[in-house]
Each structure stands twice: as structure tokens, then as C-alpha cells.
Amino acid sequence: MDIKSFAVEEWMNKYEVGAKYNIAETCVDSVSLDELFALTGEDKESFLEEFCGRRLTYGDIEGAPLFKEGICKLYKNISPEEIVTTHGAAGANHHVFYSLISPGDRIISIMPTYQQLYSIPLSFGADVKMMYLKNENHFFPDLEELKRLAVPGTKMICINNPNNPTGALMTREMLEEIVKIARKVDAYILCDEVYRHLVQEDRWSESIVDLYEKGISVSSMSKVFSLAGLRLGWIATKDSEVMKACISHRDYDMISCGMFDEAVAGLALKHSDKLLERNRKLVRDNLAILDAWVEKEPHLHYIKPQAGTTALVYYDFDIPSYEFCERMYHESGAFVTPGDCFEQPRSMRIGYASDTQVLIDGLAAASKFIKSLD
């Protein structure tokens, strides 16, 4: 099976470990187990004693009940029977395509977004039509263009909300318009929601599965809950045929997730409100820092993110983004992601959910590099 190189992941793999100031990271500043127990108030010794007495079998094939109950709290109307646990959101996206998409199926996806949402269906031989999100439209889908692309027979529409890399957040009203378009042609909507709930304002973040009977939500413990090391994600849907297909295909490529991972995730989601309180404060405080930095840099501009952990920042130098970011990495220590990973020339993706001091130091280092280009 041929598949395009995963641009953003290859970039991260090459440079992340040695980065002095990692402001390319997209997860909210990760927590240790000690920090998780302190934050939640749970008894660490009791948890570890109970777990250490378990035999390390496959565990719960359909997902640990506490973990799935915690996931349900993140939606308005999802039950544990409507969830498939996976190896991260990356595993969830792949599993949805693996379970539902066949050669020739009409798929609509967006750009920029996480590359899985178009490269995987392309590799399966799907007929993928791209819908390009534009800066002048604040990186929201053009609904008229979507109507033209969504011809009868369209199998799936793939969206990402909040958007990676721009931080654009579609409203309930916009999502409902997309649902109308999908319903007219009986298409699934797959929505990658890994940054959902990381909002800049105190309001509920809508999920596609609460709005559409053929909606499929994908998310994980990595970005919002600072636990990427667990490698846990999920698929949530009310569509019984999707559930049937995903459960059937799971036997071929997952069997189950790790029992320790799901035990920790279950504990974390039992106290999801505390993790969300911590992480929303961090992304709000840090975005204010990033926003002030962009404002004072005359060579930069962006559409301020509404949610998530990333911003797509454009520069006015005539330098390709890979060269720009490589030079900045080597000359200043500031590590960001080239916009060309998302087919956005002369831009860089900055992750602003790191430790606040790392963000401050990284932006200061980036400023020195930018000044050297004048």
C-alpha cells in the first residue's frame, strides 16, 4: 500500500528530542503520575496496590468501564456501548477509515488539517476531494463549496474541530449546516475532535455525534488531558452500522488497549473537570502571551485561534518554511513546525500549550532569529 510521507510527524521525529525550546508540541503541558494523583486527590498507594495485584492479561476487550464512563461525560448523549477504545486518536482515525472506506468511495476532506484525514483514505484508493480553508474566511469551510462537492454517493465528509493547525472553532450553527449537507447525500461525518473542550471562552464545545445520527467523533487522552504517554483514544458514534464495522475490524488490528493505560485514563476522566480547569487556564494564559508577541513582531500575522493548542503564524520573508524553521531551530533553539507540512507556505505552526516559561523563552529566541533576517 502506497501512502504519502506524514510531513508533520516526520518533522517532529527529526527535531523534537533535541529541541531547546519546544514550541511545536501540540499537547497541553504533560503531567506525571504524581501530578495526576495530586491534582485529582486520588490515593496513589491504593491505586498502585490494586493494580499491581492484577494479572497482565488483555484486560477489557471492549474497554475498561470506568474509562468509557469518563468518555461519556464529554458528550451530551453517548453511552458506553457507543464507544470503541483505540490506540490514540491516530489509531482511531485509521480504524474508522480501515473499517468503512473502500476503493472508489467519494471522500471530502479539508486542508489544512491533520494529514491522516486525507492521506489514509487516498491510500485506500478513495476518491478524495479537497476543500481548502482560506485565511480570508478565518479558516472555516465554505458551505457553498461543500454543497458542490457533496454529490450523491458521497461516503464521508472529514472535518477537524477545533482545527489543527489554525485553532478555528466551528459554531453549532455551522456544524448543523454541514450536517444538513451530509444528510442530503446520506454521508458520514468524521470529526477529529482531539482539541475539543480547550476553548478560550466558557462555553460548551459541540460534538458532531450530538448533532448527527451518522456523526463519528474521534478524540484522545493526549491533547486535552495531557496524557499522551498513555496512547489512548476513542471512536464515539450513535450509528449502529459504524459500531458493528469498527468492532469487527478491531479484532484484526487492536484486540484491546492496555489495561494499565485504561486504568489511569479512567481515573483521569473521573476528574476531567479538574484537568480541564488546569489546562484551559494554561491555554488561555499562554495564548495571551502568543497574541502579544505576534502583535509586536512587524513581520508576522495570524488569525487568532479560538480553541485548541496551535496557531498558524505567517511571516513576510521570502524564505520557504522548511528553511525558515530549520534555520531558526539551529540558530536560536526555537522549535516550531513548517507551514508547508500543511501546504501553507511562508508560515509556521506554533504550539502554545507548553510550560509557560518554555513558551516565553521560545518566543524570545524566535524574535532574535527574526530580527537577524532584517
C-alpha positions in Angstrom: 0.0 0.0 0.0 1.4 3.4 -1.0 0.9 6.3 1.3 2.4 9.8 1.3 5.0 10.6 3.9 3.5 12.1 7.0 5.0 15.5 6.8 4.3 16.9 10.3 5.2 13.6 12.1 8.5 13.2 10.2 9.4 16.8 11.1 8.6 16.2 14.8 10.5 12.9 14.8 13.6 14.5 13.3 13.9 17.5 15.6 11.7 17.2 18.7 14.1 15.3 21.0 16.9 17.8 20.7 14.9 20.9 20.8 16.0 23.6 23.3 12.7 25.5 23.2 9.9 23.1 22.1 7.1 25.4 21.0 6.0 22.9 18.3 4.4 20.5 20.8 0.6 20.2 20.4 -0.4 18.6 23.7 -1.2 20.7 26.8 1.9 20.5 29.1 2.0 16.9 30.1 1.6 15.7 33.7 3.3 12.9 35.6 1.5 10.2 37.5 2.5 12.0 40.7 1.0 15.3 39.4 -2.2 13.4 38.3 -2.7 12.0 41.7 -2.1 15.3 43.4 -4.5 17.1 41.0 -7.3 14.6 41.4 -6.9 13.9 45.1 -6.9 10.1 44.5 -4.9 7.7 46.7 -1.9 6.8 44.7 -0.8 3.9 47.0 -4.2 2.3 47.0 -4.4 2.6 43.2 -1.0 1.1 42.6 -1.5 -1.7 45.2 -4.7 -2.7 43.5 -3.2 -2.6 40.0 0.0 -4.4 40.9 -2.1 -7.3 42.1 -3.7 -7.7 38.6 -2.6 -10.4 36.1 -1.5 -8.6 32.9 -3.9 -10.2 30.5 -5.6 -8.5 27.6 -7.9 -6.7 30.1 -11.3 -5.4 29.0 -11.6 -6.2 25.3 -14.3 -3.6 24.8 -12.6 -1.0 27.0 -12.5 -0.5 30.8 -15.9 0.5 32.1 -14.5 3.5 34.2 -12.7 4.8 31.1 -15.7 4.6 28.9 -17.9 6.2 31.6 -15.5 9.0 31.7 -15.6 9.4 27.9 -19.4 9.6 28.0 -19.2 12.7 30.3 -17.5 14.6 27.4 -20.7 14.3 25.3 -24.3 15.1 25.8 -25.8 11.8 24.7 -23.4 9.0 24.3 -23.5 5.6 26.1 -20.6 3.2 26.8 -22.0 0.9 24.1 -21.4 3.6 21.5 -17.6 3.9 22.1 -14.7 2.0 20.7 -11.4 2.5 22.5 -8.3 2.8 20.4 -4.5 3.3 20.4 -4.6 7.1 20.4 -6.7 9.3 18.1 -4.2 8.4 15.4 -5.4 4.8 15.8 -9.0 5.9 15.9 -8.8 7.9 12.6 -7.0 5.0 10.9 -9.5 2.5 12.3 -12.5 4.4 11.0 -11.1 4.5 7.5 -10.0 0.9 7.7 -13.5 -0.1 8.8 -15.6 2.0 6.4 -13.7 3.1 3.3 -13.3 1.1 0.1 -11.6 1.9 -3.2 -13.6 4.5 -5.2 -15.6 5.9 -2.3 -16.1 9.6 -2.5 -14.5 11.3 0.5 -14.4 15.1 1.1 -11.7 16.4 3.4 -10.2 19.8 4.3 -6.9 21.5 4.1 -5.1 22.5 6.3 -5.7 19.7 8.8 -4.1 16.6 10.3 -2.8 14.7 7.3 -4.4 11.4 8.3 -7.8 12.8 7.2 -6.9 12.8 3.6 -3.8 10.7 3.1 -5.2 7.5 4.6 -8.4 7.4 2.5 -6.2 8.2 -0.5 -4.0 5.2 0.3 -7.1 3.0 0.4 -8.0 4.1 -3.2 -10.8 6.5 -2.2 -11.8 9.4 -4.5 -10.7 12.2 -2.2 -11.9 15.7 -2.9 -10.2 18.5 -1.0 -11.8 21.6 0.4 -9.3 24.4 1.1 -9.9 26.5 4.1 -8.9 30.1 3.5 -7.3 32.8 5.7 -9.8 35.4 4.5 -12.6 33.1 5.7 -10.9 32.6 9.1 -10.3 29.0 8.1 -13.9 28.0 8.2 -15.4 25.7 5.5 -17.1 27.4 2.5 -20.5 25.8 2.8 -21.4 26.6 -0.9 -18.2 24.7 -2.0 -19.1 21.8 0.3 -22.5 21.6 -1.3 -20.9 21.4 -4.8 -18.5 18.7 -3.6 -21.1 16.6 -1.8 -22.6 14.9 -4.8 -25.0 11.9 -4.4 -23.0 8.9 -3.4 -20.5 10.8 -1.2 -19.5 8.3 1.6 -17.9 10.6 4.1 -17.1 14.2 5.0 -14.0 14.7 7.1 -13.6 17.8 9.3 -11.5 18.8 12.3 -12.9 20.9 15.1 -11.1 22.8 16.6 -8.8 22.9 13.6 -5.2 21.9 13.6 -3.1 24.0 12.8 -5.2 27.2 12.9 -7.3 26.9 16.0 -10.5 27.8 14.2 -13.6 26.6 16.0 -16.8 26.0 14.1 -20.0 27.0 15.9 -23.0 24.8 16.5 -24.8 26.6 13.7 -22.0 25.9 11.2 -21.9 22.3 12.2 -25.6 22.0 11.8 -25.3 23.4 8.2 -22.6 20.7 7.5 -25.0 18.1 8.9 -27.7 19.2 6.5 -25.4 18.8 3.6 -24.2 15.4 4.7 -27.8 14.2 5.5 -28.9 15.2 2.0 -26.5 12.7 0.4 -26.5 10.2 3.4 -22.8 10.7 4.1 -21.0 10.1 7.3 -19.2 13.0 9.0 -16.0 12.1 10.7 -14.9 14.9 13.0 -11.4 14.8 14.6 -12.1 16.4 17.9 -8.8 15.9 19.7 -8.7 19.6 20.8 -12.4 19.8 21.8 -13.1 21.5 25.2 -9.9 23.6 25.0 -11.9 26.8 24.4 -10.9 30.4 25.0 -14.4 31.3 26.3 -16.6 29.5 28.8 -19.0 27.7 26.5 -19.8 24.1 25.6 -17.9 22.7 22.7 -20.3 20.8 20.4 -19.5 17.3 19.2 -20.7 16.0 15.8 -22.2 12.9 17.5 -24.6 15.1 19.5 -25.8 16.7 16.3 -25.9 14.0 13.6 -27.1 10.4 13.6 -24.2 9.5 11.2 -21.6 11.5 13.0 -18.4 9.9 14.1 -16.3 11.6 16.8 -12.6 10.8 17.3 -10.6 12.0 20.3 -7.9 11.0 22.8 -6.2 11.5 26.2 -3.2 13.2 24.6 -4.0 16.9 23.8 -6.8 18.0 26.1 -5.9 15.8 29.1 -2.0 16.0 29.0 -1.6 12.2 28.9 -0.1 11.4 25.5 2.1 8.7 27.0 -1.0 6.5 27.6 -1.5 6.3 23.8 -5.3 6.0 24.3 -8.1 7.4 22.1 -11.6 6.5 21.1 -14.3 6.5 18.4 -17.8 7.6 19.5 -20.9 7.2 17.3 -24.6 6.5 17.5 -24.6 4.8 14.1 -25.0 1.0 14.8 -23.5 0.0 11.4 -20.4 2.0 12.1 -20.1 0.4 15.6 -20.5 -3.0 14.1 -17.9 -2.4 11.4 -15.4 -0.9 13.9 -15.8 -3.8 16.4 -15.4 -6.4 13.7 -12.3 -4.8 12.3 -10.8 -4.3 15.8 -10.2 -8.0 16.1 -7.8 -7.7 13.2 -5.7 -4.7 14.3 -6.2 -4.0 18.0 -7.8 -6.7 20.1 -7.8 -4.4 23.1 -5.9 -1.4 24.6 -3.5 -1.7 27.5 -5.1 -2.3 30.9 -2.8 0.0 32.8 -3.3 2.8 30.3 -7.1 2.5 30.6 -7.0 2.3 34.4 -5.0 5.6 34.5 -7.3 7.2 31.9 -10.4 6.1 33.8 -9.0 7.8 36.9 -8.2 10.9 35.0 -11.6 11.2 33.4 -13.3 10.6 36.7 -11.8 14.0 37.5 -12.0 15.5 34.0 -13.3 18.8 35.4 -10.0 19.3 37.3 -7.8 18.5 34.3 -9.9 20.8 32.1 -9.7 23.6 34.7 -5.9 23.3 34.8 -5.5 23.1 31.0 -8.0 25.7 30.0 -6.2 28.2 32.2 -2.9 27.3 30.7 -4.0 27.7 27.1 -5.8 30.9 27.9 -2.8 32.5 29.7 -0.4 31.3 27.0 -2.5 32.4 24.1 -2.4 35.9 25.6 1.4 35.7 25.6 1.5 34.5 22.0 -1.0 37.1 20.8 1.0 39.9 22.3 4.2 38.5 20.7 2.6 38.3 17.2 1.3 41.9 17.7 4.7 43.3 18.3 6.5 41.4 15.6 6.1 43.5 12.4 7.0 40.6 10.0 4.2 38.3 11.4 0.5 38.0 11.2 -2.2 35.4 12.0 -5.8 34.7 12.7 -6.0 34.4 16.4 -7.1 30.9 17.5 -10.4 30.4 19.1 -9.6 27.0 20.6 -7.1 24.2 20.8 -3.3 24.5 21.3 -1.9 25.6 18.0 -1.7 28.8 15.9 -0.7 29.2 12.2 1.6 32.2 12.1 2.5 33.7 8.7 5.8 35.7 8.0 6.6 38.1 5.2 10.2 36.9 4.4 10.8 35.2 1.0 12.0 32.0 2.6 10.4 28.6 2.3 9.0 27.4 5.6 11.2 24.3 5.9 14.3 26.5 5.5 12.9 29.2 7.8 12.2 26.7 10.6 15.4 24.7 10.2 17.5 27.8 10.4 15.5 29.1 13.4 16.0 25.7 15.2 19.8 25.6 14.6 20.4 29.4 15.2 18.1 30.1 18.1 17.0 26.8 19.6 13.3 27.7 19.0 11.5 24.7 17.5 8.3 25.2 15.5 6.6 23.3 12.6 6.9 24.5 9.0 3.6 25.6 7.5 4.4 23.6 4.3 3.6 20.5 6.4 0.0 21.7 5.9 0.5 23.1 2.4 0.6 26.6 3.9 3.7 28.4 2.5 5.6 31.1 4.4 4.1 30.2 7.8 4.8 28.2 10.9 2.7 26.3 13.4 3.3 27.3 17.0 2.1 25.1 19.9 1.3 27.5 22.8 0.2 24.9 25.4 3.7 24.1 26.7 5.0 25.2 30.1 4.6 28.9 30.2 8.3 29.7 30.7 9.2 27.5 27.8 6.8 29.4 25.6 8.2 32.8 26.8 11.8 31.7 26.2 11.0 30.1 22.9 9.2 33.2 21.5 12.1 35.3 22.7 14.6 33.1 20.9 12.4 33.2 17.8 12.3 37.0 17.9 16.1 37.1 17.9 16.2 34.9 14.8 13.5 37.0 13.0 15.5 40.2 13.8 18.6 38.7 12.3 16.7 38.4 8.9 16.1 42.2 8.7 
